[in-house]
Amino acid sequence: MGRDLRELLKEDAGRGKQMREGHEERFLEKLDLAQKRPAQDRKFWWPVAASVVVLLGLGILFFPMEDRVLPEEQPVVLEEQPVQTNQGISLGDLSPDLQKLENFYLASINMELAELEISEENQVMVSEYMDRLATLNDAYKELQKELNDLGPNDQTIEALIYNLQMRLDLLYKLRDKINYLKSSKNETVTSHSI
């Protein structure tokens, strides 16, 4: 069992095995095909990689996430909104995140106000909601005054954010009630016409 590997190789070489005819040509053809194929694959991937790089560059150029600015012109601006220049500090002056949050809520509130469909049927309900909204707006002014008098603290900041949330929720409820009234009016009209 302890045969030397060198002896085995010498015996195997001495047998003189012959390969089939055309073996070397077939091997060389396969070798040429294998060498040509990766070059074709590389030619295919270069345009794909270049396209991806161009798309990423355009995406970064045209869609910067941090520099998004809300439009300066809002459809409807609440008359009760105080001008921030002479009031001292506001919620947005405390941090950029709070500025974004305040801008988001104020823009959403203004958008909801702009989209309200006031008619004779819902005018009383809308005026009641506007009175509640004015009360919340007055409370917001008081909270801003407190922020300026006492300085920033967690309670005041949370109360300011909660006030903005309440105003937006109030407008969402008003919109839903107006839509409900419109749909019930449409159902009544269609049931009478049938």
N, C-alpha and C positions, 0 to 999 in steps of 0.2 A: 504494500500500500504506500510505501514511502518512495515513490518514483519521482525522479527529478523532472521538473517542468521543462527544462531545456531539452531533455531527451525526447519528451513527447512532441515538442514542436519540430524537432529534427525529423522524427518519424513521419509526422503529418506532411511536412514539406516534401519528403521523398516520395510520397504517393503520386504526386503529379496530377492533381485533379484538373480537368479541362472544363472551361466554361463554354456555355452554348454559343453558337455562332451569332454574331451581332450584339452580343452582350455589352461590349464596350461602347458601341454607337448609341444603344438605347440609354445607357448610363449617362453619356455625355449630353444627349438630348434632354433628359430629365434634369440634369444639372443646369443647363442653359435656361430651361423654363423656370426653375426655382430662383435663378438669379435675376431674371427679368420681372417676375411677379412683384417682389417688394418695391421695385422702382415704380411700377404702375400704382401700387397702393399709396406710396408717398406722394405721387402727383395728385392723387385724389384728395388726400387729407390737407394739403397746403391751402387750397382755396377755402375749405371748410374752416380751418383754424383762422385764416385771415378774416373771414366773415364774422366769426365769433368775436374776435378782437375788435373789429369795427363796430359791431352792435353793442358790445360792452362800453366802448368809448362814447358812442352816441347816447347810450343810456345814462352814463354818468354825467355827460355834458348837459343833456336836456332835462333830466329828472333829478335834480339835487333835492334830497329830502329835507335837509335842515334849513335851506334857504327859502322854503315856500312861504309866501306872503299872502295873507288874505287880501282880496280886492279892497281898495280904499273906498270905493263907492258902494254903499249898501242900498238895497232897494227902499227900505223904510228905516228911518232912524228915530228911535224913541226921543221925544222932546225932553223927557225927564233925565236922559243920560247926561251926567255932568261932564264938562270938559276937564280933561285930566291935567292940563298944564298948570293950573293955579291951585290945585287942591292938596298939594303935598304928595305923599306916596299913595299909590294905589296897589291893587293886587298884582298887577302886571309889573310893577317896579321892583318887586321882591326877588323874582327869578325869571329866567326865560321860559321855564316850563309853566309857571303860573301865568305869564303873559300869553302864551299859546292857549292855555285853558280858558282864560278870560275872553280872549278874542274869539275862540270857538263858540263859547256860550252866547256871547253878544251877537255874533254873526248869525247863529242859529235862531236866536230870539227875533232878530230883525227879519230873517228870512220867513219865519212863521207868520210874523205880522204882515209881511208883504203878500203872503199867499192866502190870507183870510178872505173868504167870500162873504161879505156882509150883505144881507138882504132884509126886506121888511119883516120877514118871518123870524129871523134870528137876531134882530137888532137889539132887543132887550137883553137877551142872553149874552151877546157880545159886550154890551156896555157893562153888565155885571162882572164879566171876566176882566174887562179893562180896569174896572175899579180895584179888583183884587191885585191885578198886575201893578197898578199904581201904588198900592199899599206895599207890595214887595219891593218896588223900586225905592220908595221912601225908606224902608228898612235897610236897603243896600247902602243908601246915602249915609244913614246913621252908622252903619258898620264901617264904612270908609272913614267917617269922622273919628270913630273909636280907634281905627287903625292908625290914624295920624296922631291922635292924642296920646294913646297908651303905647304905641309902637307895635311892631309885628309880634304876634303870638299865635300859637296853634289854634286856639279857640276862635279868634277873630277870622283867621284865614279860612278855617273850616266853615264858619258861618257865612262868609262871603261866597264861597263855592256852593254851599248848600242853597243859598238864596238864588244864585244863578240857575241851579238845577230846578228849584221850585218854579221859577218863572217859566223855564222851558217846558217843564211838565204841565204847567197850567195851560200853556198855549197848545200843547199836544192834546190835552183833554178837550179844549175848545174846538180844535180842528176835528177831533173824532165826533163830538156832539153835532157839529154842523154837518158833517158827512152823514151821520145817522139820520138827522132831520131831512136831509136831501133824499136819502134812499127811502125813508118811510114815506115821504111825499110822492116820490116816483112810484112806489108800490101802490099807494092809494089811487093815484091817477090811472095806473094801468088796470087796477081791479075795477074801477068805475067804468073804464072804457070797454071792458070785456063784457 
